[in-house]
């Protein structure tokens, strides 16, 4: 993990240290905290200096022993400093002064405005610099270990979606199916990457429908969008299931599958992700399908939605090691909706469906 810090500083983002803050037990915190340290210690703040390679982990007294244990276990060398309440600001300020830091990088996506203002009040000679997007850009390119973990998450997610087909029956409630997905995930030793989407019939026309008490009916399509978080990395997949006579829906679904395959086949030769969007729009039009109301996909890794951004105005360039989704869909208000989604890897100029 320390190599990731070194790689970040080598890019010369104009900072001489990074401040990474983790959340408490009620959330997953900032993924960058784990990405750069490999540690899962809640309510903690890491200050990592560029020049000396010095790393200070500020953590509540109750977490000190756990922090030391995880540091030793992961091989991430750091000095653990305990704090209680407002003591943190005083101790943090002292370390910044001692290290002679002038520009401290932070992630504005994770640091609250309240915390930012508190830090600004005590940092007399140091400036806070937002480098959140630079961290996300580094995470866009996955290393071999990350790719292996994502592959495992995808494999597990596909297994669950294959097994859930036996539960998709007339009379079952959308909420029942969603609960079954969660149970299967927990039984495998993982956790849901996000709240499952289970949408049947007319509800399928809502891209992010919330599972309801609606019962599945004959001659309806059922869209399930789901992913698992396995060893911190996520998968994201969408499949449709058909109950009875769904000829038109099945025809549309086959087109979506073909479009996904075509994008995967051609995207590796493109330069920018904006061109992936152009390709998707072209294929949707050629197949006489309506324009997508959402992006054709998104990056995925420690978070379900992360860089690269796949939009018509995206400046992100394709690079070997990118992992992202391809998810074309059709939505007919008051009638039905369908989506097909795969998690893919760009490797040496080729896009591979995981």
DRENVO-878098 format. One record per residue (C-alpha): y, x, z; residue in one letter. Coordinates in steps of 0.5 Angstrom, whole numbers, padded with zeros to 4 digits, always signed. Last residue first. Layout:
N
YXZa/...
! end
This chain:
354
-0021-0031-0033x/-0019-0032-0040x/-0017-0026-0043x/-0011-0024-0047x/-0011-0018-0051x/-0006-0012-0052x/-0009-0007-0047x/-0010-0013-0042x/-0006-0019-0041x/-0010-0023-0036x/-0011-0031-0036x/-0011-0037-0031x/-0013-0043-0035x/-0010-0050-0035x/-0011-0057-0039x/-0007-0063-0037x/-0008-0070-0039x/-0003-0076-0037x/-0004-0084-0038x/-0001-0090-0039x/+0005-0092-0036x/+0009-0086-0038x/+0005-0082-0043x/+0004-0075-0041x/+0001-0069-0045x/-0001-0062-0042x/-0001-0055-0044x/-0003-0050-0038x/-0003-0043-0039x/-0003-0039-0033x/-0001-0032-0031x/-0004-0025-0030x/+0000-0019-0033x/-0004-0013-0032x/-0002-0010-0039x/+0005-0012-0040x/+0009-0018-0043x/+0017-0018-0043x/+0021-0022-0038x/+0027-0024-0041x/+0026-0032-0041x/+0030-0036-0044x/+0025-0041-0047x/+0021-0041-0041x/+0015-0037-0038x/+0017-0033-0032x/+0013-0027-0030x/+0014-0028-0024x/+0011-0032-0019x/+0008-0039-0018x/+0002-0039-0014x/+0004-0034-0010x/+0000-0027-0008x/-0002-0027-0015x/+0000-0032-0021x/+0006-0032-0027x/+0007-0038-0030x/+0005-0043-0035x/+0007-0047-0041x/+0014-0049-0038x/+0015-0057-0036x/+0016-0063-0040x/+0012-0061-0046x/+0014-0064-0053x/+0010-0069-0055x/+0003-0068-0059x/+0002-0068-0066x/-0002-0062-0066x/+0003-0058-0070x/+0008-0060-0065x/+0004-0058-0059x/+0002-0051-0063x/+0010-0050-0065x/+0012-0051-0057x/+0006-0047-0055x/+0008-0041-0060x/+0016-0042-0058x/+0014-0041-0050x/+0010-0035-0051x/+0016-0032-0055x/+0020-0033-0049x/+0015-0029-0045x/+0017-0023-0049x/+0013-0018-0054x/+0008-0022-0057x/+0001-0019-0060x/-0003-0021-0053x/+0000-0028-0054x/-0004-0030-0060x/-0011-0031-0058x/-0009-0034-0051x/-0004-0038-0054x/-0010-0041-0059x/-0015-0042-0053x/-0010-0046-0050x/-0008-0050-0056x/-0016-0051-0057x/-0016-0054-0050x/-0010-0058-0051x/-0013-0061-0057x/-0020-0063-0054x/-0016-0066-0048x/-0012-0071-0053x/-0019-0073-0057x/-0022-0074-0050x/-0016-0079-0048x/-0016-0083-0055x/-0024-0084-0054x/-0023-0086-0046x/-0029-0090-0046x/-0033-0089-0039x/-0030-0085-0033x/-0027-0078-0036x/-0026-0072-0032x/-0020-0067-0033x/-0019-0060-0031x/-0013-0056-0028x/-0014-0049-0026x/-0009-0044-0021x/-0012-0038-0017x/-0009-0035-0012x/-0009-0028-0008x/-0009-0027+0000x/-0017-0026+0000x/-0018-0032-0003x/-0013-0037-0004x/-0016-0043-0008x/-0013-0047-0014x/-0013-0054-0016x/-0010-0059-0021x/-0015-0065-0022x/-0013-0070-0028x/-0018-0076-0028x/-0018-0080-0034x/-0020-0088-0034x/-0024-0092-0038x/-0027-0095-0031x/-0023-0094-0025x/-0022-0089-0020x/-0019-0092-0013x/-0012-0091-0011x/-0011-0089-0004x/-0006-0084-0007x/-0006-0076-0009x/+0001-0074-0010x/+0003-0073-0018x/+0005-0067-0020x/+0005-0068-0028x/+0006-0075-0027x/+0003-0079-0033x/-0004-0078-0029x/-0002-0083-0025x/-0003-0088-0030x/-0010-0087-0030x/-0012-0082-0025x/-0008-0077-0021x/-0011-0072-0016x/-0007-0066-0015x/-0009-0061-0010x/-0004-0058-0004x/-0003-0051-0006x/-0007-0045-0005x/-0013-0048-0002x/-0016-0044+0003x/-0023-0039+0003x/-0029-0039+0007x/-0033-0042+0002x/-0034-0048+0007x/-0026-0048+0007x/-0026-0049-0001x/-0031-0055-0001x/-0027-0059+0005x/-0021-0058+0001x/-0024-0061-0005x/-0027-0066-0002x/-0020-0068+0001x/-0017-0069-0006x/-0023-0073-0008x/-0022-0078-0002x/-0015-0078-0003x/-0016-0080-0011x/-0020-0086-0008x/-0027-0087-0010x/-0029-0093-0014x/-0031-0091-0021x/-0034-0084-0020x/-0031-0077-0019x/-0035-0074-0014x/-0041-0071-0018x/-0035-0067-0022x/-0033-0064-0016x/-0038-0059-0017x/-0035-0056-0023x/-0028-0056-0020x/-0031-0052-0014x/-0034-0047-0018x/-0028-0046-0022x/-0024-0045-0016x/-0029-0039-0014x/-0029-0036-0020x/-0021-0036-0021x/-0021-0033-0013x/-0026-0028-0015x/-0022-0026-0021x/-0015-0026-0017x/-0019-0021-0012x/-0021-0016-0018x/-0014-0017-0022x/-0011-0015-0015x/-0016-0009-0014x/-0015-0006-0021x/-0007-0006-0021x/-0003-0013-0022x/+0004-0012-0026x/+0008-0018-0025x/+0009-0015-0017x/+0014-0010-0019x/+0018-0015-0022x/+0018-0020-0016x/+0020-0014-0012x/+0026-0013-0017x/+0028-0020-0016x/+0028-0019-0009x/+0033-0013-0009x/+0039-0016-0005x/+0043-0011-0002x/+0045-0011+0005x/+0050-0005+0007x/+0050+0000+0012x/+0056+0002+0016x/+0057-0003+0021x/+0051-0007+0021x/+0051-0011+0027x/+0055-0017+0024x/+0051-0017+0017x/+0045-0017+0021x/+0047-0024+0024x/+0049-0026+0017x/+0043-0025+0014x/+0039-0028+0019x/+0043-0034+0019x/+0042-0034+0011x/+0035-0034+0012x/+0031-0028+0009x/+0026-0030+0004x/+0028-0031-0003x/+0034-0026-0001x/+0029-0021-0001x/+0032-0014+0002x/+0035-0007+0000x/+0038-0003+0005x/+0044+0001+0003x/+0047+0006+0008x/+0042+0009+0012x/+0043+0015+0017x/+0036+0014+0020x/+0039+0014+0027x/+0044+0009+0025x/+0039+0004+0022x/+0034+0005+0028x/+0040+0004+0033x/+0042-0003+0029x/+0034-0005+0029x/+0034-0004+0036x/+0040-0008+0038x/+0039-0014+0033x/+0031-0014+0036x/+0034-0015+0043x/+0036-0022+0041x/+0029-0025+0042x/+0024-0019+0045x/+0022-0013+0041x/+0017-0008+0040x/+0017-0002+0036x/+0011+0000+0032x/+0012+0006+0028x/+0008+0006+0021x/+0003+0009+0017x/-0001+0004+0013x/-0008+0006+0013x/-0011-0001+0013x/-0015-0001+0019x/-0010+0004+0023x/-0004-0001+0021x/-0008-0007+0023x/-0010-0004+0030x/-0003-0002+0031x/+0000-0009+0029x/-0005-0013+0034x/-0003-0008+0040x/+0004-0010+0039x/+0003-0017+0037x/+0005-0020+0044x/+0011-0015+0045x/+0014-0018+0039x/+0014-0014+0032x/+0019-0009+0029x/+0015-0004+0025x/+0019+0002+0023x/+0017+0006+0017x/+0019+0013+0015x/+0018+0016+0008x/+0024+0021+0010x/+0028+0019+0003x/+0026+0012+0002x/+0026+0009+0009x/+0022+0003+0011x/+0024-0002+0016x/+0019-0008+0017x/+0020-0014+0021x/+0015-0018+0024x/+0015-0026+0026x/+0008-0026+0024x/+0003-0019+0023x/-0001-0019+0017x/-0001-0012+0014x/-0002-0009+0007x/+0005-0006+0008x/+0008-0007+0001x/+0004-0013-0002x/+0004-0016+0005x/+0011-0016+0007x/+0013-0018-0001x/+0009-0024+0001x/+0015-0027+0005x/+0012-0031+0011x/+0005-0035+0010x/+0008-0041+0014x/+0007-0044+0021x/+0005-0038+0025x/+0011-0034+0024x/+0015-0031+0018x/+0015-0024+0015x/+0021-0020+0014x/+0022-0014+0009x/+0028-0009+0010x/+0027-0004+0005x/+0031+0003+0005x/+0035+0008+0001x/+0038+0003-0004x/+0040+0004-0011x/+0034+0001-0015x/+0032+0008-0017x/+0025+0006-0020x/+0022+0011-0016x/+0024+0007-0009x/+0019+0002-0012x/+0013+0006-0014x/+0014+0010-0007x/+0013+0003-0003x/+0007+0001-0008x/+0004+0008-0006x/+0005+0006+0001x/+0000+0000+0000x/
! end
